[in-house]
Amino acid sequence: MATMESLIGLVNRIQRACTVLGDHGGEGMSLWEALPSVAVVGGQSSGKSSVLESVVGRDFLPRGSGIVTRRPLVLQLHKTEGSQPEYAEFLHAPKKRFTDFAAVRKEISEETDRITGKTKQISNIPIHLSIYSPNVVNLTLIDLPGLTKVAVEGQSQSIVEDIENMVRSYVEKPNCIILAISPANQDIATSDAIKLAREVDATGERTFGVVTKLDLMDKGTNALDVLEGRAYRLQHPWVGIVNRSQADINKNVDMISARRKEQEYFESSPEYGHLSHKMGSEYLAKLLSRHLEIVIRQRIPSIIALINKTIDELNAELDRIGRPIGVDGGAQLYTILELCRAFDRIFKEHLDGG
């Protein structure tokens, strides 16, 4: 297991390097696009943010009406051992460690505004957030803007299409695992996430379905047809989630307590009791982590081939434009000698030819 966990960590480091070098995908077969990832997709009222916070076990995402997620958030979770305190780090602020998760929320908002301005527009430049905690599994999730059907005041009329195009640019890649989130109080046939997933993954091989708000369904109804795969079949199991109620949020019920309450809900439910071992945010996180490990292992040869191809192309380009001059005395002397040898060789070629 340690080897596989280090593989997820390696992919995390490569993703961060891609971002620093300006590779956000969308331009041919880039290294970013070759890396397996889990993209979180859902409508604005699907409970997407609550699922992510439950998986992490912390309140850390900006809240509000309309489009709150306006840049992709690459969320890298690292499981720590023992009693180490939880903390978070951002790629854009590498020397700053956050232990206050309210400050993490504020930093996400401010870093979003730094690129988009205080508008309601979106940007495809990702924010990288790493969270280190004993309450998580090793996993990387990409939170994308929520799908919407209408533009609100302050947004361009193209925002609906812009968001769908951004989300589609992630989920249409064959290395992308789709986490499609749909609320239980909505017909699954009209789910924005499932509709898009069906278009790019018709066989359901890359899609994990999540049903939220099970406790908010009308009395006498349930989501068993969806959870047991009769309403819409996927290759992977559907997972039910019960988010914190507004009353719990108002009472500042922490996410770890909410996880326990969620599990108690399923275990005591007449409808879902027989599925309780396959329900809940903790089960979802473990399921995704295991699957991501499998996909990474399958993709290792193609990732290595692409990295080697990129290195060869860069070396060829360096040979064409000239290698950088070293900064220490020995390296500079070596560079001068190489230049002298090259001059000597070219001079002799001209003499021989003349």
KOLSE-838007 format. One record per residue: x negated, y negated, z negated of N, C-alpha, C in turn. Coordinates in steps of 0.001 Angstrom, whole numbers. Layout:
R     n.c1     n.c2     n.c3    ca.c1    ca.c2    ca.c3     c.c1     c.c2     c.c3
R        X        Y        Z        X        Y        Z        X        Y        Z
...
% end
This chain:
R     n.c1     n.c2     n.c3    ca.c1    ca.c2    ca.c3     c.c1     c.c2     c.c3
R     -824     1211        0        0        0        0     -854    -1255        0
R    -1998    -1184     -697    -2864    -2362     -769    -3329    -2775      617
R    -3639    -1765     1480    -4095    -2077     2825    -3011    -2778     3608
R    -1774    -2276     3509     -683    -2880     4250     -386    -4283     3746
R     -466    -4478     2433     -220    -5804     1885    -1272    -6783     2362
R    -2520    -6313     2513    -3562    -7197     3000    -3341    -7519     4472
R    -2681    -6637     5218    -2355    -6920     6614    -1388    -8100     6712
R     -376    -8131     5845      542    -9271     5839     -230   -10544     5502
R    -1153   -10453     4535    -1963   -11605     4186    -2829   -12069     5345
R    -3367   -11125     6128    -4192   -11467     7283    -3358   -12198     8331
R    -2158   -11694     8599    -1272   -12365     9552     -932   -13766     9058
R     -740   -13918     7743     -487   -15245     7177    -1630   -16202     7491
R    -2874   -15739     7325    -4028   -16609     7574    -4134   -16976     9048
R    -3846   -16017     9930    -3900   -16306    11365    -2819   -17318    11739
R    -1622   -17171    11140     -547   -18140    11393     -967   -19545    10981
R    -1593   -19655     9810    -2034   -20973     9341    -3083   -21560    10284
R    -4004   -20703    10755    -5035   -21171    11685    -4408   -21647    12996
R    -3394   -20928    13477    -2699   -21328    14705    -2090   -22726    14546
R    -1458   -22962    13393     -833   -24260    13162    -1871   -25375    13151
R    -2990   -25137    12460    -4059   -26149    12407    -4570   -26467    13803
R    -4641   -25448    14667    -5163   -25627    16022    -4092   -26087    17007
R    -2866   -26338    16507    -1812   -26864    17369    -1034   -25819    18142
R    -1217   -24542    17801     -481   -23459    18467      791   -23186    17677
R     1941   -23673    18203     3230   -23438    17559     4108   -22516    18400
R     3508   -21895    19412     4289   -21064    20314     4906   -21897    21420
R     5617   -21213    22320     6342   -21916    23358     5538   -22195    24615
R     4262   -21794    24630     3437   -22031    25812     2762   -20725    26226
R     3461   -19968    27076     2908   -18701    27504     2813   -17718    26351
R     1916   -16753    26460     1730   -15754    25404      635   -16242    24468
R      997   -17114    23525       34   -17653    22576     -168   -16653    21440
R    -1229   -16876    20674    -1500   -16000    19534     -369   -16082    18520
R      169   -17295    18290     1295   -17473    17367     2433   -16530    17728
R     2761   -16470    19015     3903   -15661    19453     3609   -14163    19401
R     2328   -13800    19393     1979   -12380    19327     2090   -11833    17912
R     2128   -12728    16919     2169   -12284    15523     3590   -11915    15108
R     3797   -10756    14492     5142   -10409    14004     5605   -11393    12941
R     6881   -11728    12971     7445   -12676    12005     8905   -12331    11752
R     9452   -12891    10673    10871   -12726    10360    11518   -14098    10428
R    12389   -14306    11400    13065   -15593    11570    14442   -15532    10924
R    14726   -16531    10075    16003   -16576     9358    16973   -17457    10142
R    18085   -16858    10574    19021   -17531    11466    20411   -17518    10847
R    21100   -18671    10918    22461   -18742    10398    23068   -20097    10661
R    24379   -20166    10575    25060   -21451    10694    24815   -22303     9458
R    25189   -23577     9539    24896   -24503     8443    25622   -24145     7151
R    26721   -23439     7228    27465   -23091     6017    27395   -21597     5714
R    26340   -20953     6195    26253   -19491     6062    25681   -19039     4726
R    25074   -19958     3961    24409   -19566     2718    22962   -19186     2931
R    22387   -19632     4040    21007   -19293     4407    20001   -19739     3346
R    20123   -20978     2892    19178   -21499     1893    19276   -20727      579
R    20488   -20383      192    20679   -19637    -1056    20037   -18258     -989
R    20107   -17614      180    19471   -16304      347    17963   -16433      175
R    17370   -17440      800    15923   -17639      699    15506   -17910     -748
R    16261   -18757    -1435    15917   -19071    -2821    16068   -17850    -3720
R    17041   -17016    -3414    17225   -15801    -4212    16084   -14815    -3982
R    15608   -14722    -2740    14476   -13847    -2419    13224   -14316    -3158
R    13041   -15646    -3231    11872   -16215    -3907    12048   -16197    -5425
R    13294   -16367    -5878    13547   -16446    -7316    13359   -17843    -7866
R    13440   -18855    -6992    13239   -20252    -7390    14127   -21176    -6567
R    14553   -22292    -7185    15185   -23384    -6446    14068   -24239    -5864
R    13962   -24301    -4563    12864   -25084    -3994    13201   -25745    -2658
R    14380   -25450    -2099    14729   -25992     -794    15567   -27255     -919
R    15354   -28217      -11    16189   -29435      -17    17652   -29079      185
R    18517   -29825     -469    19964   -29617     -367    20605   -30871      225
R    21793   -30697      761    22515   -31852     1289    23484   -31411     2360
R    24184   -32366     2919    25149   -32072     3983    24469   -32236     5336
R    25055   -31634     6357    24483   -31752     7689    23224   -30907     7832
R    22344   -31336     8724    21124   -30579     9008    20064   -30941     7982
R    19784   -30014     7080    18780   -30250     6028    17423   -29721     6491
R    17404   -28515     7078    16168   -27964     7635    15985   -28539     9032
R    14988   -29420     9180    14785   -30072    10481    13442   -29724    11116
R    12634   -28946    10389    11404   -28376    10941    11330   -26925    10506
R    10775   -26026    11316    10610   -24647    10854     9779   -24625     9573
R    10216   -23835     8607     9471   -23663     7358     8914   -22249     7334
R     7603   -22124     7479     6947   -20819     7414     6672   -20536     5941
R     7448   -19632     5383     7413   -19344     3955     6639   -18047     3725
R     5448   -18166     3172     4587   -17012     2947     4595   -16659     1461
R     5107   -15479     1141     5235   -15038     -244     4102   -14079     -587
R     3460   -14323    -1721     2328   -13509    -2167     2634   -12985    -3573
R     2711   -11684    -3713     2983   -11104    -5036     1721   -11131    -5881
R     1825   -11690    -7081      695   -11727    -8011      929   -10716    -9119
R     -140   -10321    -9766      -59    -9322   -10834     -204   -10002   -12195
R      291    -9335   -13228      122    -9833   -14587      984   -11041   -14880
R      493   -11868   -15768     1282   -13014   -16244      795   -14333   -15664
R      224   -14301   -14477     -225   -15540   -13850      972   -16447   -13594
R      819   -17750   -13810     1932   -18670   -13563     2245   -18774   -12073
R     3515   -18995   -11772     3920   -19184   -10381     3421   -20540    -9881
R     3046   -20569    -8611     2678   -21857    -8024     2871   -21811    -6509
R     2848   -22992    -5917     3040   -23112    -4475     1960   -24010    -3895
R     1622   -23762    -2625      655   -24584    -1905     1160   -24841     -495
R      889   -26043       15     1223   -26403     1382      -52   -26446     2223
R       66   -26043     3483    -1085   -26106     4381    -1548   -27546     4592
R     -589   -28492     4638     -956   -29888     4888    -1529   -30573     3645
R    -1454   -29907     2476    -2025   -30461     1239    -2792   -29347      531
R    -3891   -28866     1149    -4554   -27639      672    -5174   -27728     -713
R    -5446   -28918    -1195    -6114   -29048    -2495    -5144   -29316    -3640
R    -3840   -29258    -3321    -2833   -29563    -4332    -2026   -28310    -4656
R    -1941   -27971    -5929    -1185   -26804    -6378       79   -27278    -7088
R     1226   -26780    -6646     2515   -27186    -7214     3012   -26118    -8184
R     3263   -26495    -9417     3876   -25580   -10383     5310   -26007   -10700
R     5667   -27218   -10311     7024   -27734   -10469     7745   -27582    -9130
R     8747   -26699    -9080     9385   -26400    -7802    10350   -27493    -7348
R    10713   -28398    -8259    11447   -29597    -7832    10526   -30475    -6990
R     9238   -30474    -7338     8251   -31229    -6549     8025   -30577    -5191
R     8173   -29243    -5117     8073   -28546    -3836     9200   -28997    -2915
R    10406   -29085    -3465    11562   -29547    -2688    11326   -30956    -2142
R    10812   -31827    -3002    10540   -33214    -2613     9464   -33270    -1525
R     8445   -32430    -1657     7355   -32417     -675     7846   -31937      686
R     8736   -30946      711     9297   -30473     1981    10045   -31606     2675
R    10849   -32338     1909    11614   -33461     2482    10683   -34536     3021
R     9662   -34878     2242     8754   -35954     2653     7909   -35542     3849
R     7472   -34293     3886     6670   -33828     5017     7527   -33716     6277
R     8808   -33368     6109     9728   -33371     7255     9854   -34781     7813
R    10080   -35753     6925    10235   -37149     7355     8966   -37690     7998
R     7809   -37175     7596     6551   -37675     8149     6481   -37449     9656
R     7088   -36363    10131     7075   -36052    11563     8328   -36583    12255
R     9483   -36400    11643    10742   -36767    12309    11192   -38185    11978
R    10569   -38804    10946    11092   -40072    10464    12358   -39806     9663
R    12923   -40831     9093    14142   -40647     8296    15363   -40625     9208
R    15258   -39798    10225    16358   -39618    11162    16955   -38241    10914
R    17881   -37848    11751    18452   -36513    11646    18018   -35649    12828
R    16868   -36039    13413    16341   -35284    14538    15503   -34110    14033
R    15110   -33234    14943    14367   -32037    14579    13005   -32028    15274
R    12103   -31199    14754    10770   -31037    15339    10389   -29571    15255
R     9657   -29088    16271     9241   -27680    16260     7911   -27475    15548
R     7312   -28533    14992     6048   -28398    14262     6348   -27825    12883
R     5833   -26651    12572     6225   -25992    11319     5549   -26582    10085
R     6215   -26407     8955     5635   -26659     7633     5255   -25297     7059
R     4034   -25173     6552     3594   -23911     5952     3608   -24039     4437
R     4358   -23154     3796     4457   -23128     2340     4123   -21726     1840
R     3144   -21632      942     2787   -20351      323     3222   -20373    -1136
R     3908   -19317    -1569     4344   -19208    -2957     3738   -17952    -3562
R     3093   -18138    -4715     2425   -17052    -5429     3209   -16781    -6708
R     3725   -15555    -6832     4609   -15255    -7959     4680   -13751    -8205
R     4844   -13337    -9463     5066   -11902    -9739     6481   -11468    -9374
R     7352   -12427    -9050     8764   -12108    -8790     9100   -11983    -7310
R     8074   -11934    -6451     8317   -11811    -5014     7634   -10555    -4483
R     7964   -10186    -3244     7223    -9159    -2519     6373    -9873    -1474
R     5368    -9191     -958     4554    -9770      107     5396    -9827     1374
R     5654   -11030     1838     6589   -11211     2946     6412   -12600     3531
R     6629   -12732     4833     6628   -14037     5493     7961   -14226     6205
R     8615   -15341     5920     9901   -15687     6518     9787   -17052     7181
R    10458   -17235     8308    10480   -18542     8965    11912   -19062     8908
R    12114   -20099     8106    13436   -20706     7963    13634   -21713     9087
R    14677   -21524     9875    14941   -22375    11034    16168   -23249    10783
R    16279   -24375    11492    17461   -25229    11318    18756   -24448    11525
R    19757   -24777    10731    21037   -24088    10835    21757   -24419    12130
R    22300   -23391    12775    23059   -23587    14015    24305   -24408    13729
R    24629   -25310    14618    25788   -26188    14423    26564   -26308    15722
R    27797   -26762    15607    28650   -26863    16792    28912   -28299    17214
R    28706   -29252    16289    28970   -30660    16624    27858   -31543    16059
R    27577   -32633    16758    26618   -33627    16269    27349   -34569    15309
R    26645   -34991    14257    27225   -35951    13319    26592   -37315    13552
R    27091   -38289    12851    26600   -39654    13028    25090   -39719    12767
R    24380   -40381    13657    22936   -40495    13526    22164   -39446    14301
R    22875   -38490    14900    22221   -37445    15690    22504   -37664    17172
R    21551   -37257    17996    21780   -37325    19429    22823   -36279    19821
R    23490   -36526    20934    24516   -35595    21380    23923   -34248    21794
R    22605   -34224    21998    21953   -32976    22423    21519   -32117    21242
R    21808   -32554    19999    21267   -31859    18823    21729   -30405    18751
R    22985   -30145    19145    23508   -28769    19101    22666   -27865    19998
R    22417   -28341    21220    21625   -27578    22171    20156   -27525    21743
R    19645   -28627    21192    18237   -28664    20758    17956   -27624    19676
R    18877   -27532    18704    18694   -26562    17626    18770   -25136    18168
R    19750   -24878    19014    19883   -23522    19566    18645   -23145    20376
R    18117   -24108    21140    16919   -23819    21939    15716   -23528    21043
R    15597   -24288    19928    14486   -24024    19012    14612   -22638    18398
R    15791   -22319    17897    16007   -21011    17280    15784   -19901    18307
R    16306   -20108    19500    16164   -19101    20551    14682   -18875    20907
R    13882   -19947    20886    12460   -19823    21231    11736   -18890    20268
R    12246   -18764    19044    11664   -17824    18077    12232   -16425    18276
R    13560   -16306    18282    14180   -14981    18211    14121   -14203    19512
R    13850   -14875    20637    13795   -14140    21896    12456   -13419    22080
R    11472   -13711    21236    10169   -13064    21355    10259   -11630    20849
R     9642   -10694    21557     9763    -9280    21169     9123    -8951    19821
R     8242    -9814    19314     7605    -9561    18018     8365   -10176    16858
R     9497   -10790    17130    10264   -11467    16084    11343   -10550    15501
R    11350   -10429    14179    12420    -9730    13462    13477   -10775    13116
R    14724   -10515    13435    15793   -11495    13249    16566   -11180    11981
R    16607   -12138    11065    17439   -12011     9870    18677   -12869    10101
R    19759   -12218    10520    20984   -12912    10919    21941   -12996     9735
R    22211   -14215     9276    23011   -14424     8062    24401   -14931     8429
R    25409   -14235     7929    26800   -14583     8217    27607   -14572     6925
R    28504   -15542     6737    29347   -15540     5540    30482   -14526     5662
R    30830   -13881     4553    31864   -12847     4568    33252   -13418     4833
R    33443   -14723     4528    34763   -15315     4743    34918   -15861     6160
R    34102   -15334     7076    34211   -15683     8494    34211   -14399     9307
R    34994   -14361    10373    35040   -13185    11236    33653   -12952    11834
R    33124   -11746    11686    31777   -11455    12177    31691   -11670    13681
R    32813   -11546    14380    32819   -11726    15833    32520   -13169    16222
R    32745   -14105    15291    32495   -15518    15587    31232   -16043    14900
R    30458   -15157    14299    29234   -15551    13613    28212   -16130    14595
R    27728   -17337    14318    26716   -17967    15176    25457   -17107    15245
R    25037   -16585    14085    23788   -15819    14027    23900   -14517    14818
R    25011   -13796    14646    25185   -12525    15341    25356   -12757    16842
R    26049   -13815    17200    26232   -14133    18632    24876   -14326    19305
R    23993   -15107    18665    22675   -15356    19246    21821   -14099    19222
R    21868   -13363    18113    21085   -12122    18015    21508   -11127    19083
R    22797   -11046    19337    23298   -10113    20349    22752   -10463    21739
R    22608   -11765    22019    22124   -12207    23328    20663   -11837    23558
R    19841   -11912    22509    18395   -11678    22673    17963   -10281    22230
R    18823    -9581    21517    18500    -8247    20998    19743    -7379    21100
R    20104    -7052    22325    21383    -6377    22591    21486    -5028    21889
R    20378    -4332    21698    20419    -3006    21073    20401    -3087    19551
R    20119    -4267    18998    20071    -4429    17549    18837    -3848    16896
R    17797    -3574    17673    16578    -2962    17132    15764    -3931    16284
R    15887    -5234    16568    15080    -6224    15847    15892    -7018    14829
R    17171    -6702    14688    18066    -7528    13880    18446    -6864    12560
R    18327    -7629    11477    18843    -7241    10165    20013    -8166     9853
R    21169    -7580     9567    22355    -8384     9276    22534    -8580     7773
R    22843    -9815     7391    23095   -10144     5986    24480   -10790     5880
R    25269   -10315     4933    26603   -10884     4688    26584   -11577     3333
R    26849   -12875     3333    26845   -13668     2102    28282   -13950     1646
R    28405   -14505      446    29686   -14990      -95    30745   -13890     -201
R    30309   -12680     -513    31256   -11569     -645    32272   -11827    -1759
R    31849   -12556    -2783    32737   -12816    -3924    33760   -13906    -3628
R    33651   -14541    -2460    34581   -15617    -2106    35635   -15182    -1094
R    35685   -13901     -790    36685   -13406      160    38079   -13448     -464
R    39085   -13548      382    40472   -13559      -98    40761   -12269     -858
R    41573   -12390    -1891    41927   -11225    -2705    42583   -10155    -1832
R    42154    -8917    -2037    42711    -7809    -1259    41942    -7525       21
R    40910    -8321      302    40095    -8090     1497    38667    -7742     1064
R    37935    -7109     1955    36533    -6799     1679    35774    -6748     3000
R    34457    -6573     2893    33589    -6594     4082    33010    -5213     4375
R    33693    -4164     3961    33155    -2814     4138    32951    -2455     5615
R    33860    -2898     6486    33706    -2581     7907    32399    -3136     8465
R    32011    -4300     7951    30750    -4896     8395    29572    -4189     7737
R    29601    -4059     6421    28476    -3497     5680    28190    -2045     6047
R    29230    -1300     6433    29038      102     6811    28868      278     8319
R    28746     -852     9042    28386     -804    10455    29491     -493    11424
R    30737     -553    10980    31837     -251    11903    32235    -1471    12732
R    32171    -2648    12147    32570    -3862    12861    31537    -4253    13911
R    30260    -4128    13557    29182    -4422    14512    27963    -3618    14091
R    27566    -2688    14938    26496    -1761    14566    25130    -2321    14921
R    24210    -2217    13948    22809    -2547    14158    21968    -1300    13914
R    20712    -1338    14343    19815     -203    14101    19357     -156    12640
R    19469    -1282    11939    19058    -1385    10541    20298    -1626     9673
R    20242    -1287     8394    21424    -1434     7539    21777    -2892     7264
R    23067    -3157     7161    23549    -4458     6714    23314    -4573     5209
R    23074    -5787     4751    22862    -6029     3321    23813    -7125     2857
R    24523    -6851     1766    25423    -7838     1180    24709    -8664      117
R    25041    -9935       60    24425   -10860     -897    25523   -11647    -1606
R    25338   -11862    -2901    26235   -12743    -3656    25406   -13931    -4153
R    25671   -15093    -3596    24930   -16289    -3986    25421   -16815    -5338
R    24633   -17676    -5927    25084   -18349    -7151    26319   -19187    -6864
R    27243   -19210    -7809    28419   -20065    -7664    28026   -21512    -7950
R    28887   -22443    -7545    28619   -23847    -7836    28578   -24082    -9348
R    29401   -23332   -10069    29400   -23454   -11539    28050   -23040   -12108
R    27456   -21940   -11556    26133   -21489   -12001    25069   -22545   -11700
R    25178   -23153   -10517    24221   -24196   -10135    24337   -25386   -11077
R    25584   -25769   -11379    25807   -26902   -12293    25267   -26621   -13689
R    25308   -25329   -14088    24803   -24945   -15413    23305   -24655   -15404
R    22668   -24863   -14227    21229   -24598   -14077    20856   -23148   -14382
R    21735   -22225   -13970    21412   -20798   -14123    20228   -20482   -13211
R    19139   -19947   -13767    17942   -19716   -12951    18147   -18539   -12002
R    17291   -18477   -10985    17479   -17504    -9924    17258   -16064   -10400
R    16377   -15856   -11362    16141   -14492   -11858    17391   -13979   -12565
R    18030   -14836   -13359    19297   -14451   -14005    20369   -14215   -12953
R    20354   -15041   -11907    21334   -14886   -10830    21151   -13552   -10115
R    19904   -13112    -9958    19649   -11806    -9352    20281   -10684   -10171
R    20115   -10760   -11489    20696    -9732   -12366    22219    -9754   -12271
R    22777   -10961   -12253    24230   -11103   -12148    24737   -10546   -10820
R    23958   -10754    -9760    24306   -10231    -8438    24345    -8708    -8458
R    23343    -8095    -9063    23290    -6638    -9118    24434    -6077    -9947
R    24767    -6767   -11032    25898    -6337   -11862    27198    -6406   -11075
R    27330    -7426   -10224    28535    -7568    -9396    28717    -6332    -8512
R    27640    -5921    -7831    27750    -4775    -6925    27978    -3469    -7688
R    27289    -3282    -8791    27420    -2040    -9548    28814    -1863   -10135
R    29469    -2970   -10469    30795    -2888   -11091    31935    -3070   -10088
R    31597    -3294    -8814    32625    -3562    -7803    33307    -2278    -7339
R    34647    -2230    -7357    35357    -1051    -6841    35108     -839    -5349
R    34929    -1937    -4598    34733    -1831    -3152    33299    -1473    -2781
R    32332    -2083    -3485    30937    -1970    -3055    30058    -1138    -3985
R    30641     -565    -5031    29847      175    -6007    29013     1285    -5392
R    29594     1996    -4392    28863     3113    -3779    27698     2640    -2914
R    27653     1322    -2627    26570      752    -1821    25599      -84    -2655
R    25795     -107    -3972    25068    -1055    -4824    23552     -907    -4721
R    23071      318    -4454    21623      530    -4368    21027      -45    -3087
R    21899     -441    -2142    21433    -1016     -872    21931    -2438     -679
R    22287    -3093    -1778    22812    -4456    -1723    21939    -5390    -2564
R    22052    -6684    -2312    21387    -7671    -3152    20100    -8223    -2555
R    19693    -9381    -3066    18535   -10092    -2518    17224    -9360    -2766
R    17102    -8688    -3913    15859    -7944    -4189    15689    -6792    -3204
R    16759    -6053    -2954    16698    -4961    -1988    16365    -5502     -601
R    16977    -6627     -220    16734    -7234     1092    15253    -7573     1260
R    14644    -8192      250    13240    -8589      337    12343    -7369      527
R    12588    -6299     -235    11775    -5086     -111    11964    -4436     1255
R    13199    -4429     1743    13504    -3850     3050    12739    -4583     4150
R    12762    -5918     4105    12077    -6709     5119    10568    -6560     5026
R    10041    -6529     3804     8598    -6398     3617     8097    -5076     4207
R     8809    -4002     3923     8409    -2691     4455     8446    -2695     5984
R     9501    -3268     6540     9635    -3267     8000     8577    -4143     8651
R     8292    -5298     8052     7263    -6183     8600     5908    -5476     8618
R     5612    -4712     7571     4359    -3954     7522     4279    -2962     8684
R     5389    -2271     8943     5422    -1284    10027     5190    -1962    11371
R     5858    -3089    11595     5727    -3797    12874     4310    -4325    13057
R     3712    -4863    11990     2331    -5358    12079     1398    -4225    12484
R     1564    -3071    11842      705    -1916    12166      848    -1542    13639
R     2079    -1550    14156     2315    -1208    15557     1680    -2216    16506
R     1622    -3488    16081     1155    -4559    16966     -345    -4844    16848
R    -1036    -4190    15922    -2460    -4491    15706    -3281    -4399    17003
R    -3160    -3329    17810    -3983    -3271    19031    -3765    -4454    19971
R    -2503    -4854    20165    -2241    -5970    21084    -2716    -7293    20504
R    -2627    -7454    19175    -3118    -8685    18537    -4635    -8783    18687
R    -5338    -7668    18432    -6802    -7664    18561    -7202    -7951    20011
R    -6496    -7348    20963    -6809    -7570    22377    -6636    -9042    22748
R    -5567    -9671    22243    -5327   -11079    22555    -6384   -11970    21913
R    -6774   -11659    20656    -7819   -12443    19993    -9135   -12325    20759
R    -9496   -11093    21177   -10746   -10902    21924   -10701   -11618    23266
R    -9550   -11586    23920    -9396   -12281    25200    -9570   -13792    25014
R    -8978   -14308    23921    -9097   -15740    23642   -10543   -16125    23342
R   -11238   -15277    22576   -12657   -15538    22267   -13489   -15554    23552
R   -13244   -14598    24429   -13985   -14550    25702   -13732   -15806    26525
R   -12468   -16254    26558   -12139   -17465    27323   -12819   -18698    26734
R   -12850   -18781    25396   -13499   -19915    24735   -15007   -19890    24966
R   -15605   -18702    24901   -17040   -18596    25157   -17379   -18995    26585
R   -16536   -18575    27529   -16762   -18962    28929   -16651   -20472    29097
R   -15689   -21071    28411   -15522   -22531    28482   -16715   -23242    27853
R   -17218   -22724    26725   -18390   -23313    26079   -19620   -23205    26978
R   -19763   -22080    27657   -20881   -21920    28576   -20792   -22932    29715
R   -19557   -23237    30118   -19370   -24176    31231   -19683   -25608    30814
R   -19221   -26021    29628   -19385   -27419    29212   -20627   -27627    28350
R   -21254   -26535    27894   -22433   -26664    27045   -22094   -26413    25596
R   -22948   -25673    24928   -22736   -25339    23526   -22968   -26547    22632
R   -22310   -26611    21477   -22564   -27723    20551   -23979   -27652    19981
R   -24536   -28814    19672   -25882   -28881    19101   -25789   -28656    17605
R   -26638   -27803    17061   -26629   -27509    15637   -26949   -28732    14797
R   -26541   -28676    13552   -26729   -29827    12671   -28013   -29730    11853
R   -28541   -28516    11638   -29784   -28417    10859   -30984   -28422    11794
R   -32186   -28691    11219   -33385   -28852    12021   -33718   -27650    12872
R   -33599   -26448    12285   -33926   -25238    13023   -33031   -25037    14228
R   -31731   -25257    14036   -30771   -25085    15133   -31006   -26113    16231
R   -31339   -27338    15838   -31597   -28383    16832   -32854   -28065    17644
R   -33895   -27557    16952   -35115   -27174    17660   -34828   -26049    18642
R   -34015   -25069    18206   -33645   -23969    19090   -32916   -24496    20335
R   -31991   -25453    20137   -31239   -26028    21255   -32182   -26734    22226
R   -33156   -27496    21686   -34115   -28210    22542   -34948   -27221    23354
R   -35417   -26144    22699   -36193   -25129    23409   -35374   -24476    24519
R   -34096   -24189    24222   -33219   -23600    25236   -33052   -24544    26429
R   -32898   -25840    26148   -32775   -26820    27220   -34056   -26882    28047
R   -35210   -26838    27352   -36497   -26856    28061   -36643   -25630    28961
R   -36251   -24464    28438   -36338   -23237    29238   -35433   -23338    30470
R   -34208   -23863    30254   -33270   -24008    31366   -33828   -24975    32412
R   -34412   -26091    31940   -35001   -27071    32866   -36144   -26426    33645
R   -37007   -25683    32916   -38140   -25015    33548   -37676   -24033    34613
R   -36623   -23263    34297   -36107   -22271    35242   -35559   -22945    36504
R   -34750   -23999    36299   -34143   -24694    37434   -35218   -25370    38281
R   -36248   -25967    37606   -37330   -26647    38318   -38091   -25654    39204
R   -38377   -24458    38649   -39087   -23443    39416   -38252   -22959    40598
R   -36917   -22833    40379   -36036   -22416    41475   -36088   -23421    42620
R   -36142   -24712    42286   -36223   -25746    43310   -37569   -25680    44038
R   -38672   -25439    43286   -39985   -25331    43910   -40044   -24137    44850
R   -39506   -22996    44381   -39510   -21791    45211   -38672   -21994    46467
R   -37572   -22715    46288   -36682   -22942    47422   -37233   -23982    48380
R   -38094   -24904    47863   -38605   -25984    48711   -39833   -25579    49455
% end
